[in-house]
Amino acid sequence: MIFGLGLVSLATDMVADGARSVNGALLAQLGASALVVGLVTGGADAAALLLRLLTGPWADRTERYWRFTIIGYALTALSVPLLAVAPFAGSAGLTLASVLLIAERTGKAIRSPAKTVLLADATAAVGHGTGFGVHKTLDQLGAFLGPLLVAAVAAIEGSYWPAFLWLVIPAAAAMITLLRMRMQVPDTAVLRPRLPAETPPRATDAVPTEKTRATFVLFATFAALTTFGLIGFGVITFHLEDADLVPSPAVSLVYGLAMLVAAVAAPATGRMYDRHGVSTLIIVPVLTAFVPASCLADDLPLVLIGVGLWGMATGIQDSTIKAFVADLVAPTHRGAAFGRLAVFQGVATLASGLTAGALYENVALLTTLVIIAQVIACVLLVLVLRRQGAHE
């Protein structure tokens, strides 16, 4: 089950991240400014997070986790290939591309809480940190292969749009695999471990306690602050195009580098989390503090170092942060919890995109704001650790 969901994510991330690897450069070619790129890409990523406040509880209430997952993946599978039309839409091309990029991220908002519940059920037997880490590795492998495909097609054709058509192939493979899994395991609740009859349920197995809610808010704020520091990759790809640091076909390869680093970081940190707990996440604000100054530098080697830091922090965030929430919250409340976490991260993502776009010409100020945010994030994580220690 873990491997199957991982394969679906691999194929879908070839599609989604193939487009994401060049979204800023594509919008720039269609006439967008740095601020517009920050608004569109930040807004799209924010939509992928904020809408989970609705889709998470809705999935929990209906328990239609498979249905939400399938609809969300289908929206991504349709939106990305349609980006091939944008360069031929004249003055409407920028608007069309913006709408499709937001639609693709909306698909992620629909599927993500439900898919994460399915994955949490499947990983219960092996450990959430390890299971989420393995899944994230396959996920990031697709996020690496997608940009490679886009780069290869763009180099051959001299344009991005033919690459979007090629992404129909992994999109179809993802949907076929997902539908087959749905038929084989219609209810993943059977994968959840059963407590012995004499074992009293934990507090988090019932209605969340006040202490659990407070810990969740502290942790979600920590996640939001670290997300704010990870400036949207759309702004980074815009910078690569604007500063002419790499040829256009190579822009997606830079994103592929970030995803490759994330693929390595996710399982390693997941195993560390299972052994040492949430203290493992202290590395995220440390890495994030260096992202703006390096990723928006005018020196390509420094930019590549920054992209590696961005990828490492992103891989850890997308796997281990979810593992902690899965451990903190009962199975019946996880969809809603992942949705609420996404709200915190969504607001931070939108703020990050707008701030990075607005301060694109003032990297020093942007870096200062990010460092301040990461210092506060470290303090919040210490508070979470103390609350967890007191609870145990």
LUMLUM-508303 format. One record per residue: y, x negated, z of N, C-alpha, C in turn. Coordinates in steps of 0.05 Angstrom, whole numbers, plus 5000, padded with zeros to 4 digits. Layout:
<nodes>
YXZYXZYXZ;...
</nodes>
This chain:
<nodes>
497649835000500050005000502549835000;502649625017504949445018505249304991;503049214980503149064954503949254932;502949504933503649694912506549764912;507649824936510549874937512149624929;511049394935512349144927512449114897;510249194883510249174854512249374842;512549604854514449804844517349684847;517849564871520449444875520949214857;518849054851519048824833520048924806;518649124795519349224768522049354768;522649514789525249644789527549444793;527049244809529149044813529648874788;527648844771528148724745530248884730;530049154733531949324719534649324733;534649384759537249414774538649144776;537248934783538548674787539048534760;537548614740538248514713541048604705;541648854711544348954706546348844726;545548834751547348744772548148444768;546448294756547048014752549347954734;550048164718552248124699554348344701;554148514722555948744723558948664724;559648464739562448374740563248264713;561548094701562247974675562348194653;560548394655560648614635563248774638;563948834662566448984666568848824657;568748564662570948384653571248394623;568948384609569048394580570048664569;569648874586570649144578573549184586;574848974598577648994604578449034633;576549004652577149044680578448804692;580148854712581348634728579548574752;580248364767578648294791578648524811;580948654815581048884834579349114825;579349174799577649384788574749314791;574049064786571248984790570449014819;572148924837571548954866571249244874;572949414863572849704869570249834859;569649774833567249904821564649794833;564349534834561849424845561649464875;563849444889563849494918563349794923;564649964907564150254909561350334903;560150204883557450264875555550184898;555849944909554149864931554650034956;557150114960557750294983556350554979;556350664955554950914949552050894956;550850664949548050614954547450624984;549450575000549050565029550050825043;552450905036553651135050552151395046;551151435022549751685016547151705031;546151485042543651495058544051655084;546551695092547051855116546052145111;546152225086545152485078542252475070;541452285054538652275044536652205065;537552035085535651965106534752195123;536752345136535952575152534552795135;535552825110534353025092531352955087;530752705083527952625079526352675104;527452615127526052665153525552955157;527653125151527453405156525253535138;525153455113523253575094520653435093;520653185102518253005101517252975072;519052995053518452955025519152665017;517952485031518652205027517952104999;515652184989514952104962516852224941;517652474945519452604925522152454923;523252394946525852254946525551974933;523351844939522851584928522651594898;521151784888520751804859523351874844;524852064855527452144842529351904842;529551764863531351534865530651314845;528051254843527251044824527751144795;527351404790527751504763530651484754;532551534773535351514766536151234758;535051034772535550754765534350694737;531850794733530450734708531950854684;533551064688535051184666537851064662;539151004684541950914683542350644670;540650454677541150184667540850154637;538750264625538550234595540950364581;542150574593544450704581546950534580;546950314596549150124595549450004568;547350004552547449894525549450044507;550150294515552050454499554950384505;555550274529558250224537559950064518;558949834507560649674489561449824463;560050044457560550184432562150444437;563050484463564450734470567450704468;568450484457571350444454572750434480;574950584482576650574506575150704530;573150854525571650984547569450804557;569050574545566850394552566950304581;569350234591569550144619568950374638;569850614632569250844649566350904649;565050904625562250964623560550764638;561150504635559650294649559950334679;562450394688562950434717561250664728;561250884713559751114722556751054724;555650914704552850854703552050654726;553850464731553250284753553150424780;555050614783555050774808552550954809;551751074786549451244785546851084793;546750844783544350674789544150634819;546450564832546450524861545950784876;546751014865546251274877543251314878;541851234857538951254857537751094880;538850864886537950704909538450854935;540750994937541351144961539351364965;538451494944536551714946533851614955;532951394943530151304949529851124974;531950974981531650765000530650855028;531951055041530951135067528051235066;527451395046524751505044522751275038;523351095020521550875014521150695038;523350655054523050485077521250615098;521350885100519451015118516550975108;516151005083513450955072512550675078;514350485074513750205079513250145109;514850275126514550245155511750345164;510850565152508150665157506050455149;506450345125504450165114504449895129;506649815140506849545153506149555183;505649795194505149815222502749645231;500749625214498349475222498649175222;500449075206500748775203503248665217;504948845226507548755238509748815219;511848945229514049025211515448785199;515948585215517348345204515748215181;513148175185511448055164511348235140;510848495145510448685123513048715106;515348755120517848775105518448515091;517648285103518148035090516648005064;514048075065512348065041513448245019;514148495027515348675007517848564995;519548445012522048335003521648104983;519447944988518847734969518347834941;516648044939516048164913518548294902;520148424919522648544910524448334898;524748104912526547894902525447754878;522847744875521647634851522547784826;522548054829523648224807526548174803;528048134825530948084823531447814811;529547634811529747374797528947394768;526847544762525847564735527747734717;528947944729530748114713533047954702;534547794718536647634707535647424686;533247324690532147144670531847284643;530847524644530547684619533247734606;535147814622537847864612539047614600;538747384613539847134603538547064577;535847094575534447014550535347194527;535447454531536247634509539147594502;540947554522543747504516544147244501;542547044507542846794493541946824464;539946984459538947024432540747204416;541547424428543147624414546147584415;547047414434549947364437551447584451;549947774464551247994477549448104499;550648244518548948354540547448604533;548648774516547549044512544649054503;543648874485540848894478538948854502;539848694521538148634545537648894560;539649074562539349314577537149494564;536749474538534649624525531949514532;531749254534529149124541528249204569;530149274586529549344613528149614616;527849754593526350004593523349944600;522349714592519549644597518849634626;520249464642519549464671520249734685;522249874674522850134686520550334683;519350334660517050504655514650424672;514250154674511950054690512250134719;514750134730515250204758514550494762;515450674744514950954748512051024746;510550894728507650954725506250864751;506850624761505550524785506150704809;508650794811509450964833508051224833;507851354810506451604808503451584814;502251364806499451324813499051284843;500851144856500651114885500951374899;502751544889503251804901500651974901;499151944879496652094876494551984895;494551724900492451594916492951634946;495551614954496251644983498451854986;497652114985499752324986501252335012;500052235034501452255060500951985075;503051825077502751555090502651575120;503051815131502951845160500151765171;498151785154495451715162495251405168;497151255158497050965162498350875189;499651065202500950995228498750955249;499150755266497250705288497150935308;494850995318494551215338494451085366;496151185383496051085411493751215426;492451065444490251185460491351425476;489651615482490551855495491851805522;490851595536491851535563494451375562;495251285539497651115537500151285535;502051265554504451435553506151345529;507451525516509251445494511651295504;512651115487515050965493517451155491;519651065503522051235502522951275473;522551075456523451105428521551275412;519251355423517451535408518351825411;520151875429521252145432524052155422;525652325433528452335425529852075434;531351945417532651685424534251715450;533951515468535451515493538251425488;539951465509542751365507542851065503;540950925517540850635515540150545487;538150685475537350625448539550665428;541050895432543250955414545450735416;546050655440548150445444547250185431;544750115435543749865423543849885392;543150115382543250155353546150125342;548050235356550850215347551849935347;551149785368551949505370550649345347;548149395342546649255321547749335293;548249585289549249675263552049555258;553649525278556349405275555949105268;554048975281553448695274552648685244;550948865235550148865207552448915188;554349095197556649145180558448905177;558848765199560648525198559448305180;556848265182555648065165555648155136;555348415131555448525104558248475092;560348515109563048475100563448185090;562147995103562447715095561147655069;559047805061557647755037559047895014;561147775004562747894983560947984960;561648214948559948324927559448124904;557048114894556447924873557947984847;558848234844560548304821563048134820;564248084843566647914844565847624837;563547534846562647264840562147234810;560747424797560247404769562847424753;564747584763567447594751568747314752;568447184775569546914778568346714758;565646734755564346554736565346594708;565946844701566946914674569946834672;571446904692574346864692575046564692;573646414709574146124711572645964690;571046094673569545964652567845734663;566445794685564845594697562145554683;561045774672558545764657558745934632;557145884612557046054588556146334596;557046534582556446814589553446874593;551646774575548846834580547746714606;549046504616548046374641549046504666;550846704664551946844688549646974703;547747104689545547234702543647034715;543546794705541846584717542846504745;545446514749546546454775545646664795;545746914787544747124804541747094809;540247014789537446964792536946754813;538646544814538346334835538646464862;540546634866540946764892538546924900;537347064881534947234887532547064893;532346824880530146644885530246544914;532646474922533046374950532446604970;533346844963532747074980529747124983;528347084961525447134961523946944980;525046704983523846505001524646565030;527246635034528246675060527146925074;526647145059525747395072523147375087;520947275075518447265090518447065113;519846835108520046635129521346745154;523646885150525147005172523547235184;522147385167520547605178518447515197;517047295191515147185209516447085235;518746955232520246865256521047105273;521847325261522547565276520247665292;517847685279515547785294514847615318;515547355317514847165339517147155360;519647155350521847095368523847335372;523447545356525247775360527847755345;529747925354532247955340534047715341;533547525359535147285361535047125335;532947165319532747035293535147085275;536447315279538547395261541247255266;541347075285543746935291544546755267;542546695250543046525227544846665206;544746925206546147075185549247035186;550547085208553447035208554146735204;552446555212552946275207552946215177;551046315163550946275134553246415120;553846655128555846825115558646715117;559246575139561946465143562746275120;560846155107561445955086561446075058;560746335055560446455029562946475012;565146585022567546625005568646364993;569046165011570345915002568645774981;566045784984564245644965563845804940;563346064942562646224918565046254900;567546244911569946284894571346024889;569945794892571145534886571345494856;572845294848573145224820571245004811;569444924829567544714824564744834823;563344814800560744954796558644874817;558244614823556244554844556844684871;559344704879560044834904559445134902;560045254879559445534875556445584877;554845414866551945444867550845424895;552045244911551345224939552045484954;554345594948555145844960553346074952;552546074927550646284917548046264931;547146014937544645984952544946094981;547246044994547746155020547846455019;549146564999549246854995546446974992;544846844976542146944972540446934997;540646715012539146685037539946905057;542546945061543447145080542747425071;542847475045542147735035539147795039;537447595034534647635037533947695066;535247565085534747605113535647885121;538047955111539148225118537448445108;536448425083535048645071532148675082;531248485097528448505107528448525138;529548325151529248305180530948505195;533248565185534948775198533549045198;532249105176530749355175528349345193;527049115196524749095214525649155243;527949055252528849115279529349415283;530549545263531049835266528349985267;526349895251523750015251522449995279;522849765292521749725319523349885340;525949915336527650045356527350355356;526850475332526950765329524150875324;523551105334520951235330520551315301;518051325292517451395264518751645254;518851855272520052105263523052105260;524351885269527251865267528151635249;526251505237526951265222528651325197;528051535183529551595159532451635166;533051785187535751825196537051565205;535451405219536551155230537250965207;535550945187536250775164538650885149;538951145149541251265136543851195152;543751205178546051145194546750845192;544750675192545250395189546650345162;545750485142546950455115549950535114;550650725131553450805132555150575142;554350445163555750215173555949995151;553749945138553749735118555349825093;555250085087556650195064559650165066;560750235090563550205095564349915092;562649735103563249455102563149345073;561249455058560949365030563449445014;564349685017566749775003569149615011;569449565037571749405047571549125037;569149015035568748745025569448724996;568648914980569248904951572248924946;573549114960576449144957577948894967;577148794990578448555001578148314983;575648264973575148044956576648064930;576748304919578248344894581248304898;582348414920585148394925586048114932;584247964946584947684954583547474936;582947554912581547374894583247124889;585847144889587646914885588446784911;587446884934588146764960585546734976;583846544967581246504979581446415008;583546265015583846175042584046405062;585746605055586046835073583446995074;582047025051579547165051577447025069;577346765067575546605083576146635113;578646635120579446675148578546935159;578947155144578047415152575047435156;573547305138570647305140569647155164;570946925170570046765193570546915219;572847055221573447215245571347435248;570547565226568547775227565847665236;565147425228562547305235562447225265;564747135275564847065304564347315321;565647535313565247785327562347875324;561147835301558347915296556447755315;557047505319555347345338555547455366;557947535374558247645401556647905404;556748075384555248325384552248285386;551248085371548348025372547547935399;549247775413548647695440548447935458;550148135455550048375471547448525466;546648535440544148675434541848535448;541848265447539648115460539648165490;541948185503542048245531540948515538;541648715522540748985526537649005522;536648855502533748855497532348715520;533448495530532248355553532248525578;534448675583534548845606532549075604;532249175579530349405575527449315580;526849065572524148965576523548895605;
</nodes>
